[in-house]
């Protein structure tokens, strides 16, 4: 089994990861990139199919400097990744919305956000040990501790599940914080301006209708 671990503190910019505008919002710091990836649930996987772009939302997990994505063995992008080298060229994005930025002018309305964009080539995971570890990472990415508190996939389920990996090499993060950037001549206008914060809220866990009454609520749910 080969699981990539973090070896760099900063990702080197490339032509594809260098911002063309608002460059001051870019960062290539590995710790910042990993934090953004680890605190989201959903990524968008972009690739080209039959000459046209396709973007799909999907779950993912990170182990070191690799992202793992999974799906049915019949899934088009996962099958394409298994074709002869060089695999499947992809672009994966993850975005958090942290606030709605309300300016005095319509032009300067914006959002505060944190996002990561990853370019690279996805390859299928064929090693059984790596595949098992990747699937555990996917489950624990949704809720840490859940992989150990659930039945592992059986042979039939594993045979129906494909996993692809994407090395974190061409990576950039972009972050906007702060208030609106109103024009000086607009500051006296009688319109409210500022930021409406946005944050996820977890509700109380709802047990399954068929859950046995003697099964306690896991501690990792109480921590949410």
N, C-alpha and C positions, 0 to 999 in steps of 0.2 A: 504494500500500500504506500502511496506517495501523497502526503498531504502538505500543501505549500504553507510555510510559516512566514511571518513578516520579517523581511530582511532589510527594508529601507525605511528611512524616516521621512522621505519626501519623494513624491513621484515626479519624474522629470517631464516638463511640458513637451508636447509634440505639436505638430501643425494642427492636428485635430482637437487637441485639448487646450489650445491657447485661445483665450477669449478675444473677440474682435471689438467688443464694447463693454463698458463698465469693468475694465480689467482689474480695478482695485478690489472688486468683490471676489476675485478668484483666489483659491488656495490649493496647494498641492501637498499640504501637510498630511502625512499618513494618519496620524492620530485623529485629526478632524474628519478625514474621509471615512475612517472606520466608525467613528461615533455616529455620523449621519446614516451610514448603512445599517448599523446595528440597532438604531432606534426607530426604524421604519418597518412596515410589514409587507408592503407591496412594491414591486418594481415593474417597469415597463420594458419589455424586450422587443427591440426593433431589428428587423432583418429584411432582406429583399427576397420576394417570392415571385417567380415568373416576371421579373423585371419591374415589379411594383413594390413600394414599401409597405410593410405590415408591422403593426405595433400591438403587442399583447400584454395585458396585465397578468402577473403571476407572482407566486411566493418565491422566496429565495432564502439562502442561508450563507453565512460567511465563515470560512475556516482559514485563518491566516490571511494570505494574499490571494485567496481564491473565492469566487462566488459559485454557488451551486444552485441550479434551477432544476425542477423536475416536472414531469408530466406523463401522460400516457405514451406507451411505445408507438402508438399510432399518430401522435402529434406531429404535424408537419415540420416545425422547426427542429424538434428533437431528432426526427428521422434524417433531416438534412444535415445535422451536425455529425451524424454517423457516416456520411458519405466520405469517399476518399479525401485525404488531405487536400487543401488546408482546413477542412472543417467548415464551420458556418460563420462568416463575418457578422458580427452583431454590434448593437449599441444598447446598453442597459442604463436606465435612468431611475433615480430614486429622489423624491421630492417631499419636503415637509412645508406646510403653510403655517407660519407662526403669527401672522397678523395681517389685518387689512389696513392699508395705508390710505387715509382719506385726506386728500389735499384740497385747497381752496379752488383749484382749477381742475377741470376734468382731465386735462393732459397729464398731470402729475400724480394721479391716483396710481397705486401700486400695491404690492404685497411684500411683507417680510417673509423670507423663505430660506431654506437650506436645501441644496440639491447636489447630487453627485452624478456625473456622466462617465460611463466606462465604455471604451472602445476595445475591441479585440476579436479573437476567433474562439468560438465555443467548440469544445470537443466532448464526445460521449465518455462517461465514466464506465469502464468495463471491469475494473478490479472489484471483486465482491466486498473486500474490507473497506475500500475507499467509498464505495456506493453506500454501504451501511452507515458509515460515519457521516457521509453527506446527508443522508435522509434524517439521521438523528439531529444534525445541525439545522435542517429545515424545520423540524418540529420544535426544537428549542428556541429557534429564532422567533417563532410566534409567541411562545411562552416558556421562558427558561425553567428547566426542571421537568417539562412535560414528557420528553422522550423516555426518561426512566420510569415514568408513571403511566405508561401505555404499552400495549402489546406490540412487539416489533412485527414488521411485515413478514408474512409467511412466504413460502416459495412461489405460490401462485401470484400473490400481490407484487412481489419483487420482479417477477417475470413480466408483469404488465406495466411496470414503472420504469421509465427512462430518466437518467440524470445526466445533465451536461455541466461542464465546468468552464469557467472563464477566469483567466488569470488577471489580477489587478496590476496592470502595467501602464496602459494609457488611461490615466484617471485625472479628473479635475473636479473640484468642488466650487460652488458659487453660493455666496451668502449675502443676503441683504438684511440689514438691521436699521433701526432708527425711524425717525418720523418723516413726514412729507418734505419734499424739496420744492417748496413754493417759490415763485418768482418774487423778488422784492416788491414789485409794484402791486402784488396781489395780497400782501400781508394785512392790509386794512379792509379787505372785503369781509362782509358779514356772514361768512360761512364757517361752520365748525371744521376744524382740521385736527388730525391726530391719528392714533393707531388703535384699532380694535383687536386686542390679542385673540389668537386662536390656539386652542390646545385640546388634545384628546381627553375625553372623560370616560372612565370605566364605570359601568353600572354594577349592581349587585349580581353575583353569579346566579344563574337560573339552572337548577339541576334538571336532568332528563326525567321525563315522566316515569321511565322504567328503572330509575336508579334505586338501588337497595337503600333502605333507610339507615342502615348501620355503616354506610360508607361516609367518612367525614370529608369535609371540604378541605382540599389540599392547602398547605401554607402558602404556596406560590400564588394562589388565587387571592388569599387574604392580603397579600402585599400589594395588590393592584389598587 
